[in-house]
Amino acid sequence: MYDQPDSPATDDDDGGYDRPSKSQVKREMLALTDLGKELIALSPERLRQLPLAERLHDAIREAQRTTSREGLRRQTHFVGKLMRDAPAEEIRRQLDVWRNGSREETAAMHRLEKLRDRLIEDDTALTELLNLHPGADVQQLRTLIREARKEARANAGLQQGQEPKRKHYRALFQALKNLE
């Protein structure tokens, strides 16, 4: 019998795997390539707002200019490769905000819409608003409210299929948005 020395046992022995599997690495690379495809579809203004390295930004712009199918495929894979060094989670969060809007912005818009509807329906709402914003242009707000009420009355009498007018309704919303 051969005498083999016992190998020392370690507590952190995990079967010899200290890296992610090849499949996991491939999934991560495909996810980065897909993120790169989303970036290629963005406008130049949106791209400038993201924390991208100059080389990655240039590669994305080159992909946007590429017209050949095979060239675009290769450039997209190059963008995916460069995405390895990019802050992917930060980019994903920003894309999500652009797609869905932030919750705070949405809540603020809903508040303004409710305030606009209250102003059209109730005269005391203007008094409350002026108490909160004493520097507001009272004359402009009164005019917008009066015109929005006229619009609402005219829209109530429309036949089915006729397009309602919303000019002053929207103008009142913009004025409230500017107050905030």
TIPA-507575 format. One record per atom (N, C-alpha, C, CB): x, y, z; residue in three letters. Coordinates in steps of 0.001 Angstrom, whole numbers, padded with zeros to 6 digits, always signed. Atoms other than C-alpha are relative to their C-alpha. Glycine has a CB too. Layout:
REM TIPA-507575
XYZala ...
***
This chain:
REM TIPA-507575
+000827-001172+000000met +000000+000000+000000met +000874+001238+000000met -000942-000004+001193met -000726-001266+000046tyr +001100+003416-000765tyr -000464+000870+001136tyr -000198+000717-001350tyr +000320-000927-001073asp +001230+005888+001997asp -000135+001385-000589asp +001077-000027+001114asp +000193-001353+000504gln -000278+009160+000940gln -000223+000923+001184gln -001194+000071-000998gln +000205-000923-001114pro -000065+012141+003180pro -001410+000566-000043pro +001037+001139-000034pro +001334-000602-000099asp -003348+013456+004394asp +000083+001466-000378asp -000584-000161+001429asp +000024-001425+000341ser -004220+016768+002829ser -000670+000748+001132ser -000740+000255-001353ser +000602-000747-001115pro -004978+019418+005388pro -001410+000463-000373pro +000883+001222+000384pro +001391-000417+000219ala -008702+020079+005676ala -000157+001444+000440ala -000998-000921+000769ala +000251-001390-000356thr -009803+023642+005677thr -001488+000220+000162thr +000576+000956-001059thr +001411-000297-000261asp -013041+025109+006938asp -000652+000715-001180asp -000135+000852+001263asp +000586-000770+001087asp -013479+027318+003891asp +000091-000736-001326asp +000681+001346-000112asp -000062+000790+001219asp -013208+024482+001376asp -001390-000050-000624asp +000535-001432+000286asp +001303-000028+000655asp -016046+025020-001125asp +000025-000792-001297asp -000431+001438-000270asp -000043+000853+001183gly -015204+022319-003625gly +000935+000536-001066gly -001379-000156-000573gly -000948-000526+000958gly -012494+024343-005325gly -000526+001135-000856gly +000450-001082-000869gly +000573-001086+000799tyr -014832+026975-006774tyr +000072+001295+000785tyr -001465-000313-000400tyr -000074-001304-000647asp -013901+030486-005838asp -000394+001111-000960asp +001403+000247+000539asp +000441-000963+000992arg -015315+032175-008937arg -001423-000336-000408arg +000943+000011-001229arg +001338+000318+000530pro -018749+032484-010507pro +000133-000991-001153pro -000739+001296-000475pro -000014+000983+001090ser -019645+029771-012988ser +000060+000714-001349ser -001249-000916+000070ser -000048-000570+001346lys -019157+030317-016694lys -001384+000467-000431lys +000552-001027-001004lys +001376-000377+000350ser -022933+030406-017081ser -000388+001322+000647ser -000984-001099+000425ser +000319-001244-000713gln -023239+033137-014462gln +000719+001180-000654gln +000394-000107+001499gln -000760-001072+000658val -020502+035198-016130val -000665+000360-001323val +001480-000426-000232val +000644-000250+001283lys -022255+034804-019480lys -001315+000757+000187lys -000248-001320-000738lys +001257-000719-000269arg -025614+035906-018011arg +000273+001462+000329arg -000770-000665+001161arg -000344-001379-000350glu -023960+038995-016532glu +000434+000790-001229glu +001108+000021+001055glu -000446-000682+001220met -022307+039836-019858met -001175+000296-000929met +001048-000849-000735met +001182-000234+000832leu -025596+039428-021729leu -000852+001132+000581leu -000838-001292-000125leu +000759-001082-000640ala -027292+041696-019183ala +000657+001348-000292ala -000099-000229+001533ala -000700-001251+000310leu -024611+044351-019742leu -000166+000374-001468leu +001489-000121+000344leu +000218-000272+001421thr -024998+044000-023515thr -001412+000541-000218thr +000225-001279-000844thr +001377-000503+000115asp -028771+044463-023161asp -000098+001432+000519asp -000977-000911+000775asp -000020-001368-000515leu -028140+047554-021031leu +000648+000930-001020leu +000755+000068+001351leu -000642-000782+001055gly -025799+048785-023752gly -000953+000292-001141gly +001220-000727-000526gly +000992-000218+001061lys -028579+048312-026326lys -000981+001098+000395lys -000763-001306-000306lys +000896-001067-000469glu -030845+050495-024182glu +000680+001357-000108glu -000438-000257+001456glu -000732-001264+000081leu -028149+053155-024047leu +000133+000468-001446leu +001386-000144+000634leu -000117-000357+001421ile -027724+053042-027827ile -001301+000630-000492ile +000352-001247-000855ile +001295-000531+000430ala -031438+053789-028179ala -000297+001382+000590ala -001104-000966+000388ala +000257-001295-000642leu -031182+056945-026013leu +000391+001170-000897leu +000757+000090+001320leu -000361-001223+000710ser -031017+060484-027308ser +001341+000519+000533ser -001114+001082+000155ser -001281-000554-000464pro -027700+062373-027089pro -000139+000811+001291pro +000603+000878-001085pro +000203-000788-001221glu -029180+064657-024400glu -000054-000902+001224glu -001291+000829-000100glu +000099+000942-001122arg -030054+061704-022178arg +001346-000657+000284arg -001057-001076-000293arg -001311+000630-000182leu -026655+060084-022771leu +000937+000892+000804leu +000629-000326-001358leu -000879-000925-000705arg -024891+063215-021521arg -000317+000046+001493arg -000117+001395-000601arg +000390-000055-001409gln -026811+062940-018242gln +000452-001228+000788gln -001501+000145+000110gln -000416+001236-000664leu -025438+059469-017472leu +001491+000037+000326leu -000321-001221-000882leu -001425+000036-000386pro -022131+058752-015698pro +000781-001008-000861pro +000142-000365+001504pro -000675+000893+000935leu -020379+057240-018723leu +001434+000470-000223leu -000764-000068-001343leu -001378-000326+000368ala -016667+057059-019417ala -000002+000519-001440ala +000945-001253+000152ala -000044-000603+001333glu -015640+058990-022515glu +000077-001064-001095glu +001194+000949-000112glu -000145+001062+001003arg -014647+055814-024369arg -001341-000705-000234arg +001074-001025+000445arg +001306+000645+000121leu -018028+054202-023652leu -000981+000925-000717leu -000546-000392+001392leu +000883-000975+000646his -019890+057371-024665his +000276+000048-001499his +000183+001403+000624his -000368-000032+001420asp -017954+057484-027948asp -000442-001266-000720asp +001510+000183-000153asp +000407+001270+000617ala -018671+053796-028615ala -001517-000031-000215ala +000441-001198+000882ala +001464-000050+000143ile -022402+054361-028032ile -000381+000919-001154ile -000668+000485+001316ile +000292-000937+001097arg -022448+057378-030347arg +000356-000630-001356arg +000785+001331+000198arg -000388+000680+001234glu -020593+055307-032986glu -001052-001038-000383glu +001384-000667+000158glu +001045+000991+000275ala -023210+052553-032662ala -001256+000685-000531ala -000331-000813+001273ala +001180-000729+000471gln -025953+055142-033152gln +000154+000439-001449gln -000259+001216+000882gln -000249-000428+001380arg -024321+056244-036404arg +000149-001177-000965arg +001248+000860-000054arg -000252+001169+000839thr -023704+052690-037686thr -001292-000452-000672thr +000604-001150+000834thr +001204+000385+000740thr -026140+051658-040398thr -000004-001465-000402thr -000141+000855-001230thr -000016+001399+000435ser -024950+048180-041389ser -000369-000911+001170ser +001394-000385-000569ser +000500+000904-001037arg -026551+045346-039491arg +001142-000696+000747arg -000927-001045-000619arg -001120+000709-000627glu -023343+043407-038858glu +000884+000968+000775glu +000831-000743-001060glu -000794-001008-000700gly -021457+046566-037938gly -000650+000409+001311gly +000199+001223-000881gly +000724-000361-001217leu -024146+047494-035437leu +000083-001121+001030leu -001469+000319-000320leu -000100+001139-000924arg -024068+043996-033933arg +001359-000003+000695arg -000218-001337-000752arg -001344-000003-000584arg -020295+044176-033438arg +000195+001189+000941arg +001062+000029-001108arg -000157-001191-000832gln -020439+047706-032078gln -000800-000151+001300gln -000454+001264-000771gln +000813+000242-001191thr -023214+046674-029667thr +000744-000908+000974thr -001356-000624-000384thr -000779+000884-000862his -021048+043850-028342his +001196+000728+000606his +000474-001221-000783his -001096-000799-000536phe -018167+046295-027964phe -000495+000898+001132phe +000643+000845-001110phe +000595-000822-001060val -020426+048605-025960val -000240-000865+001240val -001337+000653-000484val +000218+000912-001120gly -021397+045606-023809gly +001290-000310+000734gly -000634-001286-000486gly -001306+000267-000612lys -017719+044867-023208lys +000449+001202+000830lys +001057-000329-001085lys -000385-001199-000734leu -017059+048469-022175leu -000886+000228+001229leu -000063+001212-000917leu +000932-000160-001123met -020084+048307-019861met +000510-000704+001263met -001383-000547-000379met -000539+000710-001173arg -018078+045976-017567arg +000581+000968+001015arg +001073-001005-000427arg -000636-000974-000884asp -016297+049027-016160asp -000915+001167+000352asp +001258+000523-000641asp +000942-001107-000240ala -019380+051284-016062ala -000814-000278+001271ala -000953+000196-001228ala +000871+000178-001174pro -021574+051879-012985pro -001403-000442-000431pro -000083+001317+000822pro +001227+000524+000605ala -024354+049625-014291ala -001235+000245+000864ala +000149-001484-000257ala +001178-000167-000865glu -026647+049855-011264glu -000483+001445+000007glu +000320-000448+001433glu +000354-001419+000033glu -026557+053651-011263glu -000689+000344-001326glu +001262+000881+000200glu +000588-000231+001322ile -027331+053676-014993ile -001399-000606-000060ile +000896-000597-001114ile +001324+000648-000006arg -030212+051208-014531arg -001009+000812+000803arg +000101-001423+000578arg +000915-000825-000820arg -031695+053365-011755arg -000458+001233-000769arg +000688+000431+001318arg +000360-001198+000754gln -031579+056468-013960gln -000932-000339-001154gln +001254+000697-000526gln +000891+000416+001086leu -033142+054620-016899leu -001395-000310+000533leu +000573-001227-000727leu +001291+000307-000615asp -035898+053396-014581asp -000754+001281+000336asp +000194-000850+001265asp +000641-001292-000310val -036585+056960-013432val -000533+000626-001280val +001001+000968+000699val +000461-000576+001268trp -036802+058103-017058trp -001192-000761-000546trp +001129+000005-001029trp +001111+000799+000513arg -039104+055226-017959arg -001265+000216+000812arg +000366-001476-000002arg +001172-000004-000875asn -041418+055403-014972asn -000207+001303+000743asn +000110-001103+000986asn +000101-001218-000779gly -040770+058817-013481gly +000222-000330+001459gly -001364+000683-000208gly -000216+000276-001414ser -039813+059142-009880ser -001321+000096+000741ser +001036+000973+000604ser +001231-000002-000801arg -042461+058527-007263arg -000314+001397+000535arg +000123-000991+001168arg +000202-001347-000541glu -041911+062001-005824glu -000591+000929-001066glu +001336+000574+000528glu +000512-000840+001088glu -042486+063674-009196glu -001458-000338-000299glu +000858-000174-001270glu +001365+000431+000279thr -045609+061618-009798thr -000945+000490+001087thr -000070-001528-000118thr +000840-000460-001116ala -046984+062444-006339ala -000213+001510-000078ala +000640-000378+001358ala +000123-001459+000122ala -046276+066155-006896ala -000972+000368-001118ala +001380+000640-000265ala +000916-000276+001111met -048102+066093-010242met -001447-000295+000407met +000388-000839-001241met +001358+000335-000457his -051117+064384-008651his -000534+001062+000960his -000012-001381+000686his +000413-001076-000923arg -051189+067020-005893arg -000427+001239-000769arg +001144+000357+000970arg +000332-001183+000799leu -051159+069807-008476leu -001298-000200-000777leu +001141+000327-000967leu +001246+000273+000721glu -053933+068129-010492glu -001205+000134+000922glu +000034-001403-000620glu +001103-000111-000969lys -056125+067861-007381lys -000241+001457+000375lys +000302-000829+001267lys +000134-001418-000332leu -055404+071478-006485leu -000675+000752-001145leu +001380+000618+000308leu +000620-000640+001162arg -056329+072588-010019arg -001494-000288-000030arg +000660-000483-001305arg +001421+000361+000012asp -059623+070683-009841asp -000754+000693+001130asp -000167-001521+000114asp +000641-000710-001119arg -060376+072196-006422arg -000181+001479-000320arg +000832-000158+001286arg +000095-001415+000358leu -059640+075695-007735leu -001142+000247-000978leu +001317+000486-000603leu +001067-000152+000986ile -062076+075173-010614ile -001365-000164+000665ile +000168-001022-001143ile +001282+000294-000638glu -064811+073844-008320glu -000336+000908+001170glu -000010-001407+000464glu +000253-000664-001277asp -064376+075916-005150asp +000782+001307+000102asp +000365-000926+001166asp -000646-001310-000125asp -063656+079629-004591asp +000920+000091+001216asp -001053+001085+000080asp -000827-000092-001217thr -062218+079056-001105thr +001392-000612-000216thr -000706-000707+001178thr -001302+000612+000267ala -059388+076971-002580ala +001018+001055-000438ala -000130-001093-001077ala -000906-001071+000414leu -057914+080130-004144leu +000506+000762+001219leu -000704+000962-000980leu -000405-000692-001225thr -057867+081840-000742thr +001056-000805+000744thr -001216+000251+000909thr -000982+000873-000664glu -056049+078851+000756glu +001332+000020-000744glu -000533-001447+000091glu -001216-000017+000806leu -053559+078856-002105leu +000755+001313+000192leu -000335-000210-001485leu -000650-001299-000168leu -052879+082578-001714leu +000607+000151+001393leu -000997+001124-000255leu -000598-000015-001342asn -052264+082087+002016asn +001330-000755+000005asn -000969-000621+001035asn -001239+000772+000076leu -049615+079496+001167leu +001047+000676-000871leu -000285-001388-000531leu -000910-000676+000938his -048117+081560-001675his -000416+001467-000128his -000009-000705-001406his +000432-001407+000031pro -048592+085261-000855pro +000562+000796-001177pro +000402+000674+001280pro -000592-000727+001115gly -046355+086346-003760gly -000592-000372-001352gly +001470-000238-000026gly +000593+000459+001264ala -048546+084663-006384ala -000736+001139-000695ala -000964-001179+000249ala +000715-000985+000807asp -050044+086719-009206asp -001500-000317+000068asp +000516-000004-001488asp +001411+000266-000269val -053663+086870-008006val -000836+000195-001259val -000514+000909+001124val +000790-000310+001198gln -055020+088455-011169gln +000119-001102-001049gln +000447+001338-000600gln -000211+001054+000981gln -053471+085839-013429gln -000731-001276+000421gln +001503-000275-000179gln +000665+001216-000478leu -054747+082966-011264leu -001515+000108-000141leu +000371-000274+001463leu +001458-000180+000117arg -058285+084400-011158arg -000445-000114-001456arg -000427+001370+000578arg +000334+000067+001426thr -058287+084824-014924thr +000054-001436-000506thr +000955+000883-000819thr -000131+001393+000439leu -057045+081292-015503leu -001121-000876+000558leu +001359-000562+000425leu +001076+000790-000614ile -059601+079847-013071ile -001320+000295-000704ile -000117+000305+001524ile +001249-000388+000663arg -062445+081811-014676arg -000078-000621-001402arg -000109+001546-000089arg -000017+000566+001355glu -061412+080697-018202glu -000108-001527+000030glu +001284+000420-000736glu +000087+001456-000120ala -060971+077074-017070ala -001421-000424+000352ala +000988-000516+001062ala +001401+000308-000333arg -064480+077143-015581arg -000883+000117-001243arg -000519+000947+001116arg +000760-000151+001244lys -065878+078452-018881lys +000236-001206-000908lys +000395+001312-000730lys -000332+001177+000806glu -064059+075659-020686glu -000733-001234+000501glu +001508-000249+000012glu +000650+001174-000582ala -065455+073067-018286ala -001496-000008-000319ala +000218-000036+001523ala +001427-000081+000326arg -069017+074319-018830arg -000238-000301-001480arg -000556+001395+000352arg +000142+000251+001438ala -068543+074304-022615ala +000245-001475-000314ala +000977+000887-000805ala -000308+001415+000234asn -067042+070799-022485asn -001126-000899+000497asn +001316-000383+000688asn +001099+000809-000528ala -070002+069533-020449ala -001129-000113-001027ala -000532+000606+001314ala +001065+000007+000982gly -072334+070409-023331gly +000391-000615-001338gly -000470+001382-000217gly -000448+000589+001265leu -070327+068630-026032leu -000712-001311-000291leu +001507-000227+000026leu +000559+001276+000437gln -071778+065789-028031gln +001096-001061+000042gln -000610+000116-001431gln -000965+001086-000016gln -070128+062383-027929gln +000821+000026-001287gln -000709-001362+000170gln -000887-000010+001151gly -067099+062290-030211gly +000617+001361-000261gly -000739-000452-001212gly -000598-001324+000166gln -066426+066027-030033gln +001185+000138+000955gln -001052+001126+000256gln -001228-000163-000769glu -063014+067035-028768glu -000156+001133+001025glu +001193+000282-000942glu +000108-001067-001007pro -063047+068954-025435pro +001183+000965-000092pro -000077-000605+001418pro -001056-001009-000025lys -061048+072161-025112lys +000681-000065+001366lys -000573+001438-000283lys -000771+000133-001242arg -058270+072074-022505arg +001065+001088+000147arg +000662-001367+000054arg -001064-000998+000003lys -056180+075206-023168lys +000171+000655+001369lys -000286+001061-001048lys -000101-000719-001274his -056965+077103-019962his +000159-000967+001174his -001237+000882+000213his -000160+001053-000997tyr -057206+073916-017938tyr +001490-000327+000155tyr -000809-001272-000402tyr -001435+000276-000020arg -053575+073174-018887arg +000800+001219+000457arg +000471-000443-001383arg -000699-001229-000398ala -052504+076790-018449ala -000070+000191+001510ala -000601+001227-000718ala +000131-000094-001452leu -053838+076746-014886leu +000964-000981+000672leu -001461-000284+000439leu -000925+000988-000546phe -051837+073575-014197phe +001430+000524-000067phe -000120-001334-000760phe -001356-000533+000151gln -048662+075221-015549gln +000261+001135+000982gln +000224+000488-001432gln -000172-001094-000958ala -049229+078293-013400ala +000210-000552+001411ala -001224+000943-000029ala -000167+000613-001319leu -049601+076080-010318leu +001370-000672+000105leu -001124-001028+000270leu -001309+000656+000018lys -046494+074141-011312lys +001110+001035+000203lys +000210-000766-001332lys -000989-001064-000150asn -044547+077394-011565asn +000007+000574+001408asn -000267+001105-001003asn +000052-000465-001394leu -045738+078401-008086leu +000840-000902+000904leu -001460+000041+000503leu -000731+000967-000833glu -044240+075247-006610glu +001465+000154-000315glu -000480-001478-000248glu 
***
